[in-house]
Structures are given as structure tokens and as C-alpha cells.
């Protein structure tokens, strides 16, 4: 890697001891909207985005809480067993940059239950084509459905959410997506309540076996419906999720002081931040993966992270990441090739290389410097911790799946400090204030 560093430094050049702006042109923030999502024809529909914003904050779509830590720990959503307390905004807090600053410990999230990984930041997520830390979902709307039906997050179901759309948002929905099916016809669509939707842990279960209602495989309400009515209920949930995705596509970080410096503002960055910028594209090799205007390649990499205890002593052991999840995309009944998608642009991987074992998404560094925790495990607490981790070349081999891509960087303490300073200069103003609250 040393030879490539020298080539980058030579290409950068200097101007009075400063790196040349031309070396950073490809990293300049782009305020243009994300490219159209062919799987979601409503992705750039203003009415759909407004409905999606309402749904983003609506706790009435969720089922009962399942973890006894709920109600017992400060920052939890309410007493265990209580329904209707989880919204998207519960774990992606708008006023704090759409990351989880609410859950106990500010690391992994406590919704219906504890999640295994940190809730990813949503800013700039409209530019991705595969979602989750591990690429387990191939569209933003499919990711939303996974959260709503997941018994660790919303603990809800597609039948219940379809019924809630009928009861709470009928006029908004029909103005965008057309006539709703008669979801109040209980002979066709068995009625679910906030207390009966989703899953409960089976009595005497020692392996987290669940009894569920309102979703495929429940052996109950959903499975008892006709195939056409199952499709109708699923279509309503998919459309609700597409509306939420339209809202999320609006969530941007905005231009930073770094971008102002690229544009010619000599006072925008301090001397330390300028030295850090040179390290970012040079010796520290950050731009290898944190590339492009959003400072991410949106790909998956194994960085040799040995999971450690977070929150209430959870450890995300033996997490194979993209090595497992990418392989499951092809058989997902709601993927971009399904009848519920509005198009397929070939984003599904044809195969999963061995290098994906233990690999996780490169996060954007835009609006990232003030988060309360970092990495998919959330075990690092500061940007300086992250810089030190990468400088060390990750953790020692062994306690994680796959093969790490990292090598030690050999940064001095001063260089690490300069790089940390530069990363703080990547924060922008965030989304417009009107996007941070429930719309009228």
C-alpha cells in the first residue's frame, strides 16, 4: 500500500503546503437527488413522501413490546407487553441525525426487543441499492417491511398494517395508490388488534420460538386467507413502505466545510483539518472505500472487527454479514424481481464471493462525526476510536468470520488527531427542519 500512497500524494500536489483541491474533486458533495429507484415508481412522488413522513412517526403501526428491559431501563419505550410504542423515529431519531440516541447505552437499539446491530444512519440512504449492514434487503421499501414485521423492531404484521392503513390513512393512500381492498370485511381479512398483531415468545421456549399473527407462515389469520386476499394485504403494506422510502430519499446531510474548501474558501478548514484531508486520500487510504460524493462505495468489506460487549452485555458473535445475507436475496418473495416491485435494474448479485464472509457495508462519513457509537456492532464510541482501530489494521485474526482486508497504517498520534479533526469537517446542516417532524 505504501507505493499507492506515494502515487496519490504525488497526484495531489501542494499549494503552499496545502493539498491541491483537484485531488478532492470526486469527493465534492452533490446536492442532486438520488437516482430514480426503478423498484419504486412512487420514490419521487411528493404526495407519497408526505404520507411516508406521517407513517415514519406513527407508533400505531407497531405491536407489543417483547423484552423485559422495556419499562425497566431508562430510554426504553414503555412497559413490556404494551403495543403501539414503536415508530421508525424511535431508533432513527430525526433531531439527532437519524441515528439511535434514545436506546439505553446509545449503541444497539431496544425496540420490541434488542437488535443485534446498530441502527444505520438514514441520511444519504437513497443512493444505495442494497440495504442493511449486510445487504439483506434489495430495496429501501423492502428494508422497511423487514423492520415492521421483525419481532425485534416493530413486532407487527402485514395484515395489521394493511388494516391500519384502511382505518387511519384511507384517503391519503387512495389518492396515491388507488382504491384499497375492503380490509374491514372480517370474513375476508380477519381483524387484528395492536395487542394481537405480530409475535409472542412461545411458552416454555428456550430458543426464542415465536407464535405469530398476521404474516406468512402464521398458521392463523394470514395463512387462512385466500391467495388473492393475501396478495392484496401484502400490496397495501408494500405501498405503505414505498411511501416511507419516498420520504427517506429526501433525507440528506448537505454541504460541509470540506465542500466549501473545495470550492475555494481558504478559511473553511483549519491547518489540522487540511493535514487530515491529505491523509484521507493518501497515507490513511480512507478514500479507497469512503469514495464519491457521499464518502462511501456502498459496498461490503471485512475490516477484522472482533465483537465486544455493548448495551446490556450483548455480543454479536459469529455474524457472517454479507456472506450469508447476499445469498438470500434471490429467494426473497419481496425482492426487486417479485410482482410487488415496479422494476428490476439487475441489482441482485449473481453470486456471492468468499470475500463477503464477515463483510459489512461501508457507512457514509457525511454527518457522521457526532454519533454516539460506531461500527455495525456499535462498540466504538468516538471517531478517534475508529481512526485508531483502522490505524492498527483491525483486531487480531480469529474472533470473527472471514478474512480482514486491513493492514496497519502506521499513523503517528499527531496524524491520527489530524484525521479525526478532518472527519468532523464533513458534517453538513442535515435535512430541512420540516422533515424532522410529523407533517400537518
KELUMMAR-344420 format. One line per field, with one value per residue (C-alpha): residue number from 1; residue in one letter; chain; z, y, x. Coordinates in Angstrom, 1 decimal, padded with zeros to 4 digits. Layout:
N
pos: NUM,...
code: A,...
unit: A,...
c3: Z,...
c2: Y,...
c1: X,...
// end
This chain:
440
pos: 1,2,3,4,5,6,7,8,9,10,11,12,13,14,15,16,17,18,19,20,21,22,23,24,25,26,27,28,29,30,31,32,33,34,35,36,37,38,39,40,41,42,43,44,45,46,47,48,49,50,51,52,53,54,55,56,57,58,59,60,61,62,63,64,65,66,67,68,69,70,71,72,73,74,75,76,77,78,79,80,81,82,83,84,85,86,87,88,89,90,91,92,93,94,95,96,97,98,99,100,101,102,103,104,105,106,107,108,109,110,111,112,113,114,115,116,117,118,119,120,121,122,123,124,125,126,127,128,129,130,131,132,133,134,135,136,137,138,139,140,141,142,143,144,145,146,147,148,149,150,151,152,153,154,155,156,157,158,159,160,161,162,163,164,165,166,167,168,169,170,171,172,173,174,175,176,177,178,179,180,181,182,183,184,185,186,187,188,189,190,191,192,193,194,195,196,197,198,199,200,201,202,203,204,205,206,207,208,209,210,211,212,213,214,215,216,217,218,219,220,221,222,223,224,225,226,227,228,229,230,231,232,233,234,235,236,237,238,239,240,241,242,243,244,245,246,247,248,249,250,251,252,253,254,255,256,257,258,259,260,261,262,263,264,265,266,267,268,269,270,271,272,273,274,275,276,277,278,279,280,281,282,283,284,285,286,287,288,289,290,291,292,293,294,295,296,297,298,299,300,301,302,303,304,305,306,307,308,309,310,311,312,313,314,315,316,317,318,319,320,321,322,323,324,325,326,327,328,329,330,331,332,333,334,335,336,337,338,339,340,341,342,343,344,345,346,347,348,349,350,351,352,353,354,355,356,357,358,359,360,361,362,363,364,365,366,367,368,369,370,371,372,373,374,375,376,377,378,379,380,381,382,383,384,385,386,387,388,389,390,391,392,393,394,395,396,397,398,399,400,401,402,403,404,405,406,407,408,409,410,411,412,413,414,415,416,417,418,419,420,421,422,423,424,425,426,427,428,429,430,431,432,433,434,435,436,437,438,439,440
code: X,X,X,X,X,X,X,X,X,X,X,X,X,X,X,X,X,X,X,X,X,X,X,X,X,X,X,X,X,X,X,X,X,X,X,X,X,X,X,X,X,X,X,X,X,X,X,X,X,X,X,X,X,X,X,X,X,X,X,X,X,X,X,X,X,X,X,X,X,X,X,X,X,X,X,X,X,X,X,X,X,X,X,X,X,X,X,X,X,X,X,X,X,X,X,X,X,X,X,X,X,X,X,X,X,X,X,X,X,X,X,X,X,X,X,X,X,X,X,X,X,X,X,X,X,X,X,X,X,X,X,X,X,X,X,X,X,X,X,X,X,X,X,X,X,X,X,X,X,X,X,X,X,X,X,X,X,X,X,X,X,X,X,X,X,X,X,X,X,X,X,X,X,X,X,X,X,X,X,X,X,X,X,X,X,X,X,X,X,X,X,X,X,X,X,X,X,X,X,X,X,X,X,X,X,X,X,X,X,X,X,X,X,X,X,X,X,X,X,X,X,X,X,X,X,X,X,X,X,X,X,X,X,X,X,X,X,X,X,X,X,X,X,X,X,X,X,X,X,X,X,X,X,X,X,X,X,X,X,X,X,X,X,X,X,X,X,X,X,X,X,X,X,X,X,X,X,X,X,X,X,X,X,X,X,X,X,X,X,X,X,X,X,X,X,X,X,X,X,X,X,X,X,X,X,X,X,X,X,X,X,X,X,X,X,X,X,X,X,X,X,X,X,X,X,X,X,X,X,X,X,X,X,X,X,X,X,X,X,X,X,X,X,X,X,X,X,X,X,X,X,X,X,X,X,X,X,X,X,X,X,X,X,X,X,X,X,X,X,X,X,X,X,X,X,X,X,X,X,X,X,X,X,X,X,X,X,X,X,X,X,X,X,X,X,X,X,X,X,X,X,X,X,X,X,X,X,X,X,X,X,X,X,X,X,X,X,X,X,X,X,X,X,X,X,X,X,X,X,X,X,X,X,X,X,X,X,X,X,X
unit: A,A,A,A,A,A,A,A,A,A,A,A,A,A,A,A,A,A,A,A,A,A,A,A,A,A,A,A,A,A,A,A,A,A,A,A,A,A,A,A,A,A,A,A,A,A,A,A,A,A,A,A,A,A,A,A,A,A,A,A,A,A,A,A,A,A,A,A,A,A,A,A,A,A,A,A,A,A,A,A,A,A,A,A,A,A,A,A,A,A,A,A,A,A,A,A,A,A,A,A,A,A,A,A,A,A,A,A,A,A,A,A,A,A,A,A,A,A,A,A,A,A,A,A,A,A,A,A,A,A,A,A,A,A,A,A,A,A,A,A,A,A,A,A,A,A,A,A,A,A,A,A,A,A,A,A,A,A,A,A,A,A,A,A,A,A,A,A,A,A,A,A,A,A,A,A,A,A,A,A,A,A,A,A,A,A,A,A,A,A,A,A,A,A,A,A,A,A,A,A,A,A,A,A,A,A,A,A,A,A,A,A,A,A,A,A,A,A,A,A,A,A,A,A,A,A,A,A,A,A,A,A,A,A,A,A,A,A,A,A,A,A,A,A,A,A,A,A,A,A,A,A,A,A,A,A,A,A,A,A,A,A,A,A,A,A,A,A,A,A,A,A,A,A,A,A,A,A,A,A,A,A,A,A,A,A,A,A,A,A,A,A,A,A,A,A,A,A,A,A,A,A,A,A,A,A,A,A,A,A,A,A,A,A,A,A,A,A,A,A,A,A,A,A,A,A,A,A,A,A,A,A,A,A,A,A,A,A,A,A,A,A,A,A,A,A,A,A,A,A,A,A,A,A,A,A,A,A,A,A,A,A,A,A,A,A,A,A,A,A,A,A,A,A,A,A,A,A,A,A,A,A,A,A,A,A,A,A,A,A,A,A,A,A,A,A,A,A,A,A,A,A,A,A,A,A,A,A,A,A,A,A,A,A,A,A,A,A,A,A,A,A,A,A,A,A,A,A,A,A,A,A,A,A,A,A,A,A,A,A
c3: 000.0,000.5,-003.2,-003.9,-001.2,-002.8,-006.1,-004.5,-002.7,-006.0,-007.8,-005.0,-005.3,-002.8,-002.8,-000.1,002.0,001.4,-000.6,-004.1,-004.3,-007.6,-005.7,-003.9,-006.8,-006.8,-003.1,-003.6,-002.2,-004.8,-003.9,-006.8,-005.6,-005.6,-008.9,-009.6,-007.9,-010.6,-008.0,-006.6,-009.0,-006.1,-004.9,-006.1,-005.6,-003.3,-002.0,-001.3,000.6,002.7,003.5,004.2,006.6,008.6,008.7,009.8,013.0,013.6,016.5,015.8,013.2,015.9,018.0,021.6,023.2,024.0,026.1,029.9,029.6,028.2,031.1,033.3,031.7,031.1,027.4,026.8,025.1,027.8,029.8,028.4,026.6,025.6,021.9,019.8,021.1,018.2,015.1,012.6,014.5,017.7,016.5,013.8,015.8,013.3,015.6,016.1,012.5,012.1,014.4,017.7,020.5,022.5,023.4,026.7,026.0,022.6,020.9,019.6,019.7,022.2,020.3,020.7,021.6,021.5,017.9,017.2,015.3,015.5,013.6,010.5,009.8,007.2,005.6,002.0,002.1,-001.1,-003.1,-002.1,-004.0,-001.2,002.4,006.0,007.2,005.4,002.2,003.3,001.5,-002.1,-001.9,000.7,000.8,001.4,004.2,005.8,005.6,007.3,010.2,010.5,010.5,012.6,016.1,017.4,015.9,015.3,016.0,013.6,010.6,007.0,007.7,010.7,008.9,005.9,008.2,009.9,006.5,005.8,009.2,009.6,006.2,003.7,001.8,001.7,000.5,-002.2,-003.6,-004.4,-004.9,-005.8,-004.1,-001.0,-000.7,001.8,004.7,007.1,005.8,008.6,006.7,004.2,006.3,010.0,012.3,014.3,017.2,018.3,021.1,018.8,015.8,015.5,017.6,021.1,022.5,022.7,026.3,027.8,024.7,025.4,021.8,021.1,019.2,018.3,017.8,015.2,013.8,010.5,008.4,006.1,008.0,011.0,010.6,011.6,010.2,007.3,006.2,006.4,003.8,000.1,-002.1,-003.7,-000.3,000.9,-002.2,-001.6,002.0,001.1,-001.7,000.8,003.1,000.2,-000.9,002.6,002.7,-000.7,000.7,003.7,001.2,-000.7,002.5,003.4,-000.1,001.0,004.0,003.1,005.0,002.9,002.1,004.7,005.4,003.4,000.3,000.9,001.0,-002.3,-003.8,-002.8,000.7,002.2,005.7,005.7,007.1,009.8,009.3,011.2,009.1,005.9,007.0,007.8,004.3,002.8,005.0,004.0,000.3,001.0,003.7,005.6,002.5,003.7,000.2,-001.1,000.4,001.5,-002.0,-004.1,-003.0,-000.1,001.0,000.7,-002.1,-000.7,-000.8,001.8,003.4,006.2,008.5,011.1,013.9,016.9,018.5,022.1,024.7,024.1,025.8,028.2,027.7,024.1,021.8,018.1,017.8,014.6,012.4,008.8,007.5,003.7,003.3,004.4,003.6,000.0,-000.8,000.5,-001.7,-004.7,-002.8,-001.1,-002.1,-002.0,-003.9,-006.9,-009.2,-007.5,-008.6,-005.9,-007.4,-010.1,-011.9,-011.8,-012.7,-012.1,-008.6,-007.2,-007.1,-009.5,-006.9,-003.5,-003.4,-000.4,000.5,001.6,004.7,007.7,005.5,006.3,004.5,004.3,006.0,004.7,006.6,005.8,009.1,011.0,013.4,016.3,016.5,019.9,018.6,015.5,013.5,012.9,016.5,017.9,020.1,019.3,020.9,019.2,015.8,017.4,018.4,014.8,013.5,016.0,015.0,011.3,012.0,013.9,011.0,012.8,015.5,015.7,013.4,014.7,016.6,013.5,010.3,007.1,006.3,007.2,004.3,006.6,007.2,009.8,008.5,010.7,011.5,014.3,017.2,015.5,012.2,013.9,015.6,012.2,010.5,013.4,013.0,009.3,009.7,011.9,008.9,006.9,008.8,007.0,008.2,007.7,006.3,006.3,009.6,008.1,007.5,011.2,012.4,011.6,008.8,009.1
c2: 000.0,002.4,002.7,003.6,006.2,007.9,008.0,009.6,012.2,013.0,013.4,015.7,018.1,021.0,024.7,026.5,023.3,022.5,019.6,020.5,020.9,019.0,015.8,016.0,016.8,013.3,013.7,017.0,016.8,016.5,018.1,016.5,014.0,010.2,008.4,007.0,003.7,001.5,-000.8,002.1,004.2,006.4,007.1,010.7,011.4,014.3,013.1,009.6,011.3,013.3,010.2,008.3,011.1,010.6,006.9,007.3,008.9,006.7,004.3,002.9,000.5,-001.5,-004.5,-005.4,-004.9,-008.3,-007.6,-007.3,-004.5,-002.4,-000.3,-001.3,000.7,004.5,005.2,002.2,002.8,001.7,-001.3,-004.8,-006.1,-002.7,-002.3,000.9,002.3,001.8,004.0,004.4,007.6,005.5,004.2,006.7,009.9,012.8,015.6,013.7,012.9,009.8,007.5,006.0,008.4,007.1,003.5,002.6,002.9,004.6,001.6,-001.2,-000.5,-001.6,-001.6,-004.5,-006.4,-005.6,-005.6,-007.4,-004.4,-000.6,001.1,002.6,006.3,007.1,010.2,009.6,006.1,006.8,006.3,002.7,-000.3,-002.9,-002.2,-003.2,-003.5,-006.8,-006.2,-008.4,-006.3,-005.1,-002.0,000.7,-000.3,-004.0,-002.9,-001.0,-004.1,-006.2,-003.7,-003.6,-007.3,-008.0,-009.1,-007.2,-003.9,-003.1,-006.7,-006.0,-007.8,-007.0,-007.8,-005.5,-002.7,-003.0,-002.7,000.3,002.0,001.4,002.8,005.7,006.7,005.7,009.0,009.7,006.1,006.1,009.4,008.0,004.2,003.8,002.0,000.0,-003.6,-003.9,-004.5,-004.0,-007.2,-009.5,-012.5,-012.0,-010.1,-011.4,-008.4,-007.9,-005.5,-003.8,-006.4,-009.4,-008.5,-009.7,-012.4,-013.6,-015.8,-019.3,-020.6,-022.5,-021.6,-021.7,-020.9,-017.9,-019.7,-017.5,-017.7,-015.0,-013.5,-011.6,-012.6,-015.5,-018.8,-017.8,-020.8,-018.4,-015.2,-014.6,-018.2,-018.7,-016.0,-016.7,-016.3,-013.2,-011.6,-012.4,-010.6,-007.7,-007.2,-007.5,-005.0,-002.4,-002.9,-002.7,000.6,002.0,001.0,002.6,005.9,005.7,005.1,008.2,010.2,008.7,009.6,013.3,012.8,014.5,015.7,018.8,020.6,020.7,022.9,020.5,021.2,024.9,024.5,022.5,025.4,027.8,029.0,029.0,029.7,026.7,024.2,024.6,023.6,020.3,019.5,020.2,017.8,015.3,015.7,014.9,011.8,010.8,010.4,009.5,007.6,006.6,005.2,006.1,007.1,003.6,002.7,006.1,007.3,009.5,012.4,010.5,009.2,005.5,002.9,001.4,-002.0,-004.6,-005.1,-007.3,-005.0,-007.5,-006.3,-008.6,-008.0,-006.8,-006.3,-003.4,-002.1,-004.8,-007.1,-008.2,-009.6,-010.0,-013.3,-015.2,-012.6,-013.6,-010.4,-010.1,-013.6,-015.0,-012.3,-011.6,-015.2,-015.0,-012.1,-014.3,-016.2,-013.3,-013.2,-009.4,-008.8,-006.5,-009.4,-010.0,-008.9,-006.3,-004.4,-001.8,-002.7,-004.7,-003.0,-006.0,-005.1,-008.7,-010.2,-013.1,-014.8,-014.2,-014.3,-015.8,-012.3,-011.4,-013.6,-011.3,-008.2,-005.2,-002.0,001.0,003.7,007.3,009.7,012.6,013.9,011.1,012.8,013.3,009.8,008.2,004.9,003.4,000.2,-002.3,-003.6,000.0,-000.9,002.0,005.3,008.1,009.0,008.9,005.3,004.4,006.1,004.2,000.9,001.3,002.5,-000.7,-002.8,-004.0,-006.6,-009.7,-012.5,-015.2,-014.0,-013.0,-014.8,-014.4,-012.6,-009.0,-006.6,-004.3,-003.7,-001.4,002.2,003.4,006.8,008.8,010.2,013.6,012.2,010.3,013.6,015.4,012.7,012.8,016.6,016.3,013.8,016.4,018.8,016.5,017.4,019.4,021.1,018.0,017.8,020.7,021.2,020.5,016.9,016.3,016.3,014.8,016.9,018.5
c1: 000.0,003.0,003.6,000.0,000.1,003.1,001.3,-001.7,000.5,002.3,-001.0,-002.3,000.5,000.7,-000.1,001.8,002.0,-001.7,-003.1,-004.4,-008.2,-008.2,-007.3,-010.7,-013.0,-014.6,-015.5,-017.4,-020.9,-023.7,-027.0,-028.8,-031.5,-030.7,-031.1,-034.6,-035.3,-036.8,-038.3,-040.4,-042.4,-043.5,-040.0,-040.0,-043.7,-044.2,-047.6,-046.1,-043.3,-045.7,-047.7,-044.4,-043.3,-046.6,-046.0,-042.4,-043.5,-046.7,-046.4,-049.9,-048.4,-046.5,-047.3,-046.5,-043.1,-041.4,-038.3,-038.4,-035.9,-038.7,-040.1,-037.1,-034.3,-034.1,-034.6,-036.8,-040.2,-042.5,-043.7,-043.1,-046.2,-047.5,-048.4,-048.2,-045.0,-042.5,-042.1,-039.3,-038.4,-037.8,-034.5,-033.6,-034.1,-034.6,-033.3,-030.1,-029.3,-031.5,-029.4,-030.4,-029.7,-032.6,-031.9,-030.1,-026.4,-026.9,-025.4,-027.7,-031.5,-034.1,-037.5,-039.8,-036.6,-032.9,-031.5,-028.2,-026.6,-026.6,-029.4,-027.7,-027.9,-030.6,-029.0,-028.0,-029.5,-031.4,-028.2,-027.8,-029.2,-028.7,-029.7,-028.9,-025.4,-025.2,-027.2,-030.0,-032.7,-032.5,-034.7,-035.5,-039.2,-038.2,-036.0,-038.9,-041.1,-038.4,-038.4,-042.2,-042.6,-039.4,-040.2,-037.1,-038.3,-042.0,-043.2,-046.2,-047.5,-048.6,-052.3,-052.4,-050.6,-052.9,-055.8,-054.3,-053.8,-057.5,-058.6,-056.1,-054.9,-057.6,-057.9,-054.2,-053.5,-056.2,-055.2,-051.8,-052.2,-055.8,-058.7,-058.0,-059.4,-062.3,-060.0,-062.9,-064.5,-063.6,-064.9,-062.0,-059.5,-059.6,-059.4,-056.2,-055.6,-052.4,-052.2,-052.7,-050.6,-047.0,-045.3,-045.1,-042.4,-043.8,-044.4,-041.5,-039.3,-035.6,-034.6,-036.8,-039.5,-042.4,-046.2,-047.1,-050.3,-050.9,-047.9,-047.0,-046.4,-048.5,-050.8,-053.6,-055.2,-052.9,-052.5,-056.2,-057.0,-057.3,-054.2,-055.8,-056.5,-053.0,-051.7,-054.0,-052.9,-049.3,-049.7,-051.1,-048.1,-045.7,-047.2,-047.0,-043.4,-042.8,-044.2,-041.8,-039.0,-040.1,-039.7,-036.3,-035.0,-035.3,-033.0,-029.7,-026.7,-026.0,-022.7,-019.9,-017.0,-014.9,-017.0,-016.7,-012.9,-013.0,-015.0,-012.2,-012.9,-009.4,-010.8,-013.2,-010.7,-008.1,-004.4,-005.0,-008.1,-006.1,-003.5,-006.2,-007.7,-004.3,-004.1,-007.7,-006.8,-003.2,-001.4,-004.6,-006.2,-009.7,-010.9,-010.3,-013.7,-015.1,-015.2,-017.5,-019.7,-021.3,-017.9,-018.9,-018.6,-021.9,-020.0,-019.3,-015.9,-014.4,-012.4,-011.5,-013.7,-013.8,-017.3,-017.3,-019.9,-022.4,-025.5,-026.8,-023.8,-024.7,-022.0,-022.8,-020.8,-020.2,-022.0,-021.2,-022.7,-023.0,-021.5,-024.9,-027.4,-026.5,-027.1,-030.7,-031.7,-032.6,-035.2,-036.8,-040.5,-040.5,-037.2,-036.9,-037.8,-041.1,-044.5,-044.5,-041.6,-042.0,-038.8,-035.6,-032.3,-030.1,-029.0,-029.2,-025.8,-025.2,-023.0,-021.5,-017.7,-015.9,-014.6,-018.1,-017.7,-017.9,-018.3,-020.4,-021.4,-019.1,-021.1,-021.2,-019.0,-021.3,-022.9,-021.2,-018.8,-021.3,-022.8,-022.8,-021.3,-019.7,-019.3,-022.1,-021.7,-021.7,-018.8,-016.5,-017.6,-015.8,-014.3,-010.9,-011.6,-012.5,-009.3,-007.2,-008.9,-008.1,-004.6,-004.0,-005.2,-008.3,-008.3,-006.1,-007.3,-009.6,-012.6,-014.7,-015.8,-013.8,-010.6,-009.9,-008.9,-007.0,-003.3,-001.7,-001.3,001.5,-000.1,001.5,-000.5,-000.5,-001.6,-004.5,-005.5,-005.4,-007.5,-010.0,-010.2,-010.9,-013.7,-015.5,-015.4,-017.7,-020.8,-023.5,-026.7,-028.8,-032.4,-034.7,-036.5,-039.8,-038.7,-037.9,-041.5,-044.9,-046.4,-049.8
// end
